[in-house]
Amino acid sequence: MNRRKHSIFGAVVVVVAVVSSPALAQTFQSYHCADGTQFLVGFFQNDSRAFLQIDGRAVTLPRRLTLSGSRYSGGGVTLKITKIGTTVRHAKRPTTACELT
């Protein structure tokens, strides 16, 4: 099932990249969170947004202003990446700590 999710996410990211920008994918990261949430995130060169596959849906998160680290928010999802760690909040659930897998 994870392989299928990765394949779907990859297809979504490619379509978004082709439609929104000629930039090629730079970074893909897979996370596992303390509450059991798993998600994939893609970052593209010359694009400040984060592209997530979470809860079986694709979400594009614009970068938001923050004092330290990076914060992306949109569609009911907030992703924060700092030196201390990564957190995600989604589906009206509390913020949870996440680690790269």
Secondary structure, DSSP 8 states (H G I E B T S, - for coil): -HHHHHHHHHHHHHHHHHHH-S--EEEEEEEEETTS-EEEEEEETT---EEEEETTEEEEE-EE--SSSEEEEETTEEEEE-SS-EEEE-TT---EEEEE-
